[in-house]
Amino acid sequence: MKAVVIPRHGGPEVLEYREVPDPEIGSNEVLVRVRACALNHLDLWVRRGLPGVEIPLPHIPGSDIAGEVVQVGRDVRQVRVGDDVVLAPGISCGHCQACLSGFDNRCREYTLLGYLVDGGCAELVRVPGVNVLPKPENLTFEQAAAVPLVFLTAWHMLVTRARLAPGEDVLVIAAGSGVGSAAVQIARLMGARVFATVGSEAKKQKALELGAEVVLDHHRQDIVAEIRRLTGRRGVDVVFEHVGEATWERSLACLAVGGRLVTCGATTGPHVSIDVRRVFSRNQTILGSYMGSKAELYSVLKLVSEGRLRPVIDTVLPLEQCTIAHIRMERSEHFGKIVLVP
């Protein structure tokens, strides 16, 4: 099969589009012909290399996958050849206390397709049978691939971790990203008033169309001053944070008394400072969040199939142009998801 391969860590130029052996499945696995694979910021980190993380090389990236089942292991019962499917990106052991309690994203063996195991930037991908879910009929393969990781992450952050309530105020940082565009929709669906930040004028209208009430330019405006003005100096109940160093202090400063900051990433760097006096004196909470459970993905897919949440696609490119896709994402030129098709 043809695949995008990372032979060594580095810039976008290290990506190679070449032939590799077809995957061979085990008894509890499924072979899927990839029809679409969407990029995430994780793909950039995997390509560059992560301190303390040994990624097997050569490596095939890609966590967000939709396609058609072409082979089923003998112990898999719920999947048939020919099914159109979307894949849950998280892989866990399936038998520890966390997995059996429905918190598979807390499994100590948890990983992602395209992270420590080969992913979907290829013509075929091998996955555990439990990761194969029916594709919503109202979605194309490209749209389906734009859903799993970002909507699951945003849902877990806002609904499960931050316990967002109707009528609350939410600030979504970097709403033009895949996870940001999902967060705006989920927060609005939950009945919150949504403020959002973007990095250009061109992205403002798109964020408004997704449901944000006010959209601020984080390069040109004083986000803290604007949030205080818009909320009568109160601040917001929840900050949706995934950028890290570049936005952390402003994000904390936007929180109301009793507010919650929920974070899932650090795309601009992991090292931040906190004035702990402000946190305890204002009864604020900082919440970490990583992915979400397969059960939560079922909830997300149901809402997507009903049209209450919708995937946001920036660009669709052929798989062999993965280098171009990485460059576009690194430059933050995209709004929503960049999707590759074999």
Secondary structure, DSSP 8 states (H G I E B T S, - for coil): -EEEEBSSSSSGGG-EEEE-------TTEEEEEEEEEE--HHHHHHHH--TT----SSB----EEEEEEEEE-TT--S--TT-EEEE--EE--SSSHHHHTT-GGG-TT-EEBTTTB--SSBSEEEEEGGGEEE--TTS-HHHHHTSHHHHHHHHIIIIIIS---TT-EEEESSTTSHHHHHHHHHHHHTT-EEEEEESSHHHHHHHHHHT-SEEEETTTS-HHHHHHHHTTT--EEEEEE-S-TTTHHHHHHTEEEEEEEEE---TT-S-----HHHHHHTT-EEEE-----HHHHHHHHHHHHTTSS---EEEEEEGGGHHHHHHHHHTT--SSEEEEE-
